[in-house]
């Protein structure tokens, strides 16, 4: 496909100039691998119907000896597994119409005059399809044969017309494709141990991709355009050099598709506040990073069932952690300390600023808000509001402490937090006023006496 694209660029740019210069001495055969259905437009008049199903085929545009005129002309050849010698169709002045409404989805149709057939193409990379159709248009327009760098059509190999490839695993740098594209039909792709420093942008054209495994590479940053993979449900990135996770990914189509995210053995220190927009997540793996905190609104991941964040730098869990409902939880090897309710951070003013009062009122009374109504920075503040024991909300002014929580409250199975057999971990707790904090201390004291 790369060679075909290159030849097409040459042909389109210089077909009306001098093609006889030395730069065009190399002959190529333009090829396209796709599903093909040949619809005979005369069948309905005979009371017959087409099969209505495409066949995997290799399409080629090249030179072929016309037996009637005994001259070389440009033909389209269609080869299948059953007919590797191929059926040939003359192109010059023989294409009645191109149907390209769905070319971005990898579908198009060429209507020929003689014979009266429609050649329907599908399941192909959209860019390769556009290049191939451009070459067909040039051939149909009657460009000088000597001006086009085309070779003589030849039968294809068996592997060129084999069925769509769904899975591909590349686990060695020497096997990594440099001059050819990844198969357009891939649903699972693994590229490991190839020392990639960034994601190959050719992967972004794999619209059917459901699982992408880029583990054991040297990737430092993910492109935001990875969110364009509209079917991606599993993203495996363990053992790379990731230092951040883009907020743009959290706001992409991954919100509706991503179910497994493996970020183990990277260099992450935090995750963006929008991370919890990935609400379809079922399995999240964060082990062996440098995380000092988990996302504030992690409780919004209502479908999350498996969470592992072992061997990080977590000292306390966010208060929203209580809302999780997990099947398996692993927080082993984090520097959790026994919480003391008397150790607290007071961030209050007396009286409360007007902005804090207004912000609390907006949230407590569930008043709609947005960047079209209030400044963006205020929207961000409201997004990370805290809930007090009394049920009220506090935004920027509160008292914060930590309390011990048995992790079995949020997970059926819990890996021990430490080597001492503990399953408790400290969880943040916020209070909207001194009176709420005092009531909490009193109740804690009475529970201690019992």
C-alpha positions as a printed Julia matrix, in Angstrom:
450×3 Matrix{Float64}:
   0.0     0.0     0.0
   2.88    2.34    0.73
   4.32    1.75   -2.74
   0.9     2.3    -4.3
   0.45    5.57   -2.43
   3.89    6.74   -3.47
   3.27    5.89   -7.11
  -0.06    7.67   -7.01
   1.52   10.85   -5.7
   3.98   10.75   -8.59
   1.24   10.11  -11.12
  -1.13   12.83   -9.92
   1.54   15.48   -9.66
   3.29   14.88  -12.92
   0.86   13.1   -15.26
   0.46   16.26  -17.36
   4.18   17.03  -17.33
   7.09   15.04  -18.6
   6.87   11.47  -17.33
   9.75   10.31  -19.41
  12.45   11.6   -17.08
  14.68    9.16  -15.21
  12.86    9.51  -11.91
   9.99    7.33  -13.24
  12.0     4.41  -14.51
  10.81    2.21  -11.59
   7.59    0.42  -12.47
   5.02   -0.45   -9.79
   1.7    -2.22   -9.59
  -1.0    -0.39   -7.62
  -2.73   -2.81   -5.26
  -5.55   -2.76   -2.74
  -6.62   -5.61   -0.47
 -10.3    -5.48    0.49
 -13.67   -7.24    0.34
 -15.2    -7.12   -3.16
 -18.7    -7.81   -4.4
 -19.31   -7.71   -8.14
 -22.95   -6.83   -8.84
 -24.22   -7.63  -12.34
 -26.77   -4.95  -13.22
 -28.39   -7.21  -15.85
 -29.43   -9.96  -13.42
 -32.65   -8.27  -12.17
 -33.93   -8.12  -15.77
 -33.56  -11.9   -15.89
 -35.34  -12.4   -12.58
 -32.11  -13.25  -10.78
 -30.42  -11.75   -7.72
 -26.81  -11.21   -6.73
 -25.23  -13.2    -3.95
 -25.03  -10.11   -1.75
 -21.81  -11.06    0.03
 -18.29   -9.76   -0.43
 -15.2   -11.91   -1.02
 -11.67  -11.14    0.11
  -9.71  -10.04   -2.93
  -6.66   -8.21   -4.18
  -7.29   -5.38   -6.65
  -4.5    -4.29   -8.96
  -4.15   -1.54  -11.56
  -1.53   -2.18  -14.2
  -0.73   -2.85  -17.84
  -2.27   -5.73  -19.78
  -2.07   -6.71  -23.45
  -5.38   -6.08  -25.16
  -5.79   -9.05  -27.57
  -8.15   -7.16  -29.91
  -5.87   -4.17  -30.46
  -2.65   -6.0   -29.57
  -1.61   -3.01  -27.51
  -1.0    -2.54  -23.8
  -3.86   -0.84  -21.95
  -4.56   -0.08  -18.29
  -6.75   -2.7   -16.62
  -8.21   -3.41  -13.2
  -7.56   -6.99  -12.09
  -9.52   -8.64   -9.26
  -7.96  -11.78   -7.76
  -9.58  -14.03   -5.13
  -8.53  -17.23   -3.37
 -10.55  -19.25   -5.9
  -9.34  -17.27   -8.91
  -5.76  -16.12   -8.35
  -5.22  -15.45  -12.07
  -7.87  -12.75  -11.75
 -10.69  -11.16  -13.71
  -9.64   -8.12  -15.74
 -11.63   -4.97  -16.56
 -10.53   -2.25  -18.92
 -10.42    1.17  -17.23
  -9.79    3.79  -19.93
 -13.11    5.52  -20.59
 -14.96    2.57  -19.05
 -15.94    3.87  -15.6
 -19.44    5.31  -15.66
 -19.5     6.6   -12.08
 -17.77    6.48   -8.67
 -19.91    6.16   -5.51
 -17.83    7.5    -2.6
 -20.37    8.62    0.01
 -18.95    6.19    2.57
 -15.29    6.29    1.57
 -14.3     7.45    5.09
 -15.78    4.19    6.37
 -13.69    2.18    3.9
 -16.5     1.63    1.38
 -16.89    2.68   -2.27
 -18.33    1.46   -5.58
 -17.08    1.72   -9.18
 -19.73    1.4   -11.9
 -18.37    0.07  -15.19
 -19.93    0.55  -18.6
 -18.76   -2.73  -20.11
 -19.48   -5.2   -18.68
 -22.48   -3.73  -16.85
 -21.27   -4.4   -13.31
 -20.84   -2.49  -10.08
 -17.62   -3.28   -8.2
 -18.38   -2.76   -4.5
 -15.36   -2.35   -2.2
 -15.46   -2.59    1.62
 -13.42   -3.39    4.73
 -10.4    -1.37    3.7
  -8.36    1.5     5.11
  -9.99    4.76    3.98
  -6.72    6.47    2.99
  -5.59    3.51    0.89
  -9.02    3.38   -0.73
  -8.91    7.07   -1.64
  -5.47    6.65   -3.2
  -6.62    3.65   -5.22
  -9.75    5.44   -6.47
  -7.62    8.41   -7.53
  -5.45    6.07   -9.58
  -8.57    4.55  -11.17
  -9.84    8.03  -12.07
  -6.55    8.82  -13.78
  -6.71    5.6   -15.76
 -10.33    6.25  -16.72
  -9.51    9.78  -17.92
  -7.18    8.34  -20.54
  -3.77    9.44  -19.25
  -0.91    8.52  -21.55
   0.1     4.94  -20.75
   3.77    5.74  -21.03
   3.41    8.48  -18.45
   2.22    6.17  -15.66
   4.83    4.07  -13.78
   2.78    0.85  -13.98
   4.01   -2.7   -14.5
   2.28   -5.62  -16.21
  -0.47   -7.34  -14.23
   0.48  -10.72  -12.79
  -1.38  -13.35  -10.7
  -1.21  -12.82   -6.94
   0.17  -15.02   -4.2
  -2.14  -17.05   -1.97
  -1.34  -14.91    1.1
  -2.47  -11.77   -0.74
  -6.08  -12.98   -0.83
  -6.33  -14.7     2.54
  -9.12  -13.8     4.94
  -9.09  -10.73    7.15
  -6.54  -10.84    9.93
  -8.07  -10.15   13.36
  -5.03  -10.58   15.64
  -1.4    -9.58   15.32
   1.42   -9.94   17.86
   4.82   -8.33   17.32
   7.26   -9.1    20.12
  10.58   -8.26   18.48
  11.95   -5.09   16.96
  13.13   -6.95   13.85
   9.53   -8.02   13.12
   8.15   -4.47   13.34
   6.64   -3.32    9.98
   8.47   -0.29    8.61
   7.33   -0.17    4.98
   3.89   -1.8     5.2
   0.74   -0.83    7.07
  -0.88   -2.84    9.83
  -3.79   -4.97    8.52
  -6.83   -2.72    8.48
  -9.08   -5.45    9.92
  -7.13   -5.92   13.18
  -9.18   -6.18   16.36
  -6.26   -7.11   18.64
  -2.75   -5.71   18.27
   0.25   -6.39   20.49
   3.52   -4.53   19.93
   5.93   -5.35   22.76
   9.71   -5.3    23.26
  10.14   -3.03   20.22
  11.67   -0.07   22.1
   8.98    2.32   20.83
   9.47    5.83   22.26
   6.04    6.93   21.06
   2.9     5.41   19.64
   2.98    4.7    15.9
   0.35    6.96   14.31
  -0.46    4.24   11.78
  -2.22    2.42   14.6
  -4.81    5.18   14.74
  -6.25    4.04   11.4
  -7.24    0.66   12.88
 -10.87    1.58   13.46
 -11.9    -1.97   14.41
  -9.25   -2.26   17.13
 -10.63   -3.52   20.45
  -7.42   -4.4    22.3
  -4.13   -2.52   22.03
  -1.11   -3.87   23.91
   1.96   -1.62   23.85
   3.61   -3.09   26.93
   7.38   -3.32   27.43
   8.35   -0.28   25.36
   9.78    3.19   26.11
   6.64    5.29   25.55
   6.66    8.55   27.54
   3.46   10.18   26.33
   0.24    9.07   24.68
  -1.24   11.06   21.78
  -4.67   12.54   22.47
  -5.83   11.09   19.15
  -5.78    7.59   20.61
  -9.28    8.49   21.73
 -10.34    8.27   18.07
 -10.19    4.48   18.28
 -13.92    4.19   18.74
 -14.01    0.45   19.57
 -11.07    0.3    21.98
 -12.04   -1.56   25.16
  -8.61   -2.73   26.41
  -5.49   -0.56   26.58
  -2.35   -2.24   27.97
   0.62    0.06   28.64
   2.49   -1.62   31.47
   6.25   -1.36   31.66
   6.73    1.9    29.76
   8.04    5.36   30.71
   4.69    7.19   31.02
   4.91   10.27   33.23
   1.35   11.52   32.71
  -2.05   10.43   31.45
  -3.62   12.98   29.14
  -6.85   14.65   30.28
  -7.93   14.72   26.62
  -8.1    10.91   26.67
 -10.53   11.08   29.59
 -12.84   13.27   27.52
 -12.63   11.22   24.31
 -14.75    8.33   23.04
 -12.86    6.13   25.52
 -15.52    7.28   27.99
 -17.96    4.91   26.3
 -15.65    2.01   25.37
 -12.63    1.55   27.65
 -13.1    -1.31   30.13
  -9.54   -2.36   30.97
  -6.62    0.02   31.51
  -3.21   -1.35   32.5
  -0.72    1.34   33.56
   1.54   -0.79   35.73
   5.28   -0.15   35.98
   5.35    3.41   34.7
   6.37    6.76   36.24
   2.96    8.26   37.03
   2.75   10.56   40.06
  -0.91   11.48   39.64
  -3.92   11.03   37.41
  -5.97   13.96   36.01
  -9.13   15.13   37.76
 -11.16   14.1    34.69
  -9.88   10.53   34.89
 -13.13    9.4    36.47
 -14.98   10.29   33.28
 -13.86    6.84   32.07
 -16.98    5.39   33.63
 -17.0     2.11   31.69
 -13.79    0.96   33.42
 -14.09   -2.48   34.97
 -10.42   -3.3    35.53
  -7.81   -0.66   36.49
  -4.16   -1.59   37.14
  -1.85    1.09   38.61
   0.79   -0.99   40.38
   4.45    0.04   40.6
   4.13    3.73   39.8
   4.88    6.82   41.9
   1.29    7.79   42.7
   0.88    9.97   45.77
  -2.92   10.08   45.46
  -5.81    8.46   43.61
  -8.34   10.54   41.6
 -10.54   12.59   43.94
 -13.83   11.33   42.43
 -12.79    7.69   42.05
 -16.16    6.68   43.49
 -17.78    7.73   40.2
 -16.29    4.65   38.54
 -19.44    2.72   39.35
 -18.61   -0.23   37.06
 -15.1    -0.72   38.47
 -14.69   -4.22   39.89
 -10.92   -4.84   39.91
  -8.48   -2.23   41.24
  -4.79   -2.72   41.94
  -2.47    0.09   43.01
   0.21   -1.81   44.9
   3.71   -0.41   45.45
   2.96    3.3    45.07
   3.36    6.26   47.44
  -0.24    6.44   48.68
  -0.46    7.76   52.24
  -4.25    8.17   52.34
  -7.23    7.3    50.15
  -9.69    9.92   48.85
 -13.0    10.22   50.68
 -14.86    9.13   47.53
 -13.16    5.75   47.81
 -16.01    4.64   50.11
 -18.45    4.62   47.17
 -16.64    1.86   45.28
 -18.06   -1.64   44.99
 -15.21   -3.98   44.04
 -14.61   -7.7    43.69
 -10.84   -7.52   44.12
  -8.63   -4.8    45.65
  -4.84   -4.73   46.0
  -3.12   -1.82   47.8
  -0.13   -3.72   49.16
   3.15   -1.89   49.65
   1.88    1.68   50.11
   3.12    3.82   53.05
  -0.23    3.92   54.87
  -0.05    5.11   58.47
  -2.52    4.61   61.31
  -4.8     7.67   61.18
  -5.36    9.88   64.19
  -8.58   11.95   64.09
  -6.81   14.63   66.14
  -4.32   15.14   63.31
  -6.18   17.54   61.11
  -5.86   20.4    58.65
  -8.06   23.42   59.28
  -8.82   25.54   56.25
 -11.64   27.76   57.51
 -12.39   31.48   57.71
 -14.85   33.24   60.01
 -17.12   34.31   58.59
 -17.03   32.23   55.4
 -16.29   34.21   52.2
 -19.32   35.02   50.07
 -18.0    32.88   47.19
 -17.81   29.82   49.47
 -21.34   30.42   50.74
 -22.64   30.79   47.19
 -20.76   27.69   46.02
 -22.17   25.61   48.85
 -25.68   26.84   48.08
 -25.34   25.92   44.39
 -24.37   22.35   45.29
 -26.65   21.84   48.3
 -29.7    23.03   46.34
 -28.54   21.36   43.1
 -28.66   24.56   41.09
 -27.46   24.01   37.48
 -24.15   25.62   36.61
 -21.61   25.6    33.79
 -18.9    27.64   32.05
 -21.62   29.53   30.17
 -22.9    30.85   33.53
 -19.87   31.16   35.83
 -16.07   31.34   35.32
 -14.33   28.1    34.39
 -12.13   28.09   37.5
 -15.24   28.17   39.69
 -16.65   25.19   37.8
 -13.41   23.32   38.54
 -13.74   24.14   42.24
 -17.3    22.85   42.31
 -16.22   19.63   40.62
 -13.95   18.74   43.57
 -16.38   19.68   46.33
 -16.28   17.63   49.54
 -19.19   16.15   51.47
 -19.34   16.58   55.23
 -20.62   13.97   57.7
 -23.74   16.1    58.1
 -24.53   15.79   54.41
 -23.67   19.37   53.5
 -21.04   20.32   50.94
 -17.85   22.32   51.36
 -15.66   23.59   48.53
 -12.48   25.5    49.45
 -12.99   25.88   53.21
 -13.15   22.82   55.44
 -11.44   20.73   58.13
  -9.7    17.62   56.85
  -8.6    14.54   58.76
  -8.26   10.83   58.12
 -10.08    7.83   59.54
  -9.4     4.12   59.34
 -11.6     2.04   57.05
 -11.71   -1.72   56.64
 -11.27   -2.27   52.92
 -13.72   -5.18   53.02
 -16.4    -2.48   53.12
 -15.72   -1.74   49.45
 -14.31   -5.04   48.14
 -15.18   -8.71   48.42
 -11.54   -9.8    48.19
  -8.73   -7.68   49.66
  -5.0    -8.3    49.3
  -3.33   -7.57   52.66
  -2.24   -3.94   52.96
   0.97   -4.88   54.77
   2.95   -7.85   56.01
   1.16   -7.65   59.37
  -2.09   -9.02   57.97
  -3.97   -5.73   57.99
  -6.87   -4.86   55.71
  -7.42   -1.33   57.04
  -6.33    1.87   55.29
  -6.72    5.59   56.07
  -9.44    7.48   54.17
  -9.81   11.26   54.04
 -12.76   12.86   55.76
 -13.91   16.48   55.48
 -16.04   18.66   57.74
 -17.82   21.85   56.75
 -17.56   23.51   60.21
 -15.99   23.3    63.65
 -19.25   22.02   65.14
 -19.36   19.05   62.73
 -15.75   18.24   63.51
 -16.42   18.46   67.27
 -19.38   16.08   66.99
 -17.18   13.64   65.09
 -14.5    13.77   67.81
 -17.09   13.22   70.52
 -18.56   10.18   68.8
 -15.05    8.79   68.15
 -14.18    9.24   71.81
 -17.31    7.43   72.96
 -16.7     4.59   70.53
 -13.16    4.31   71.93
 -14.49    3.98   75.47
 -16.7     1.11   74.46
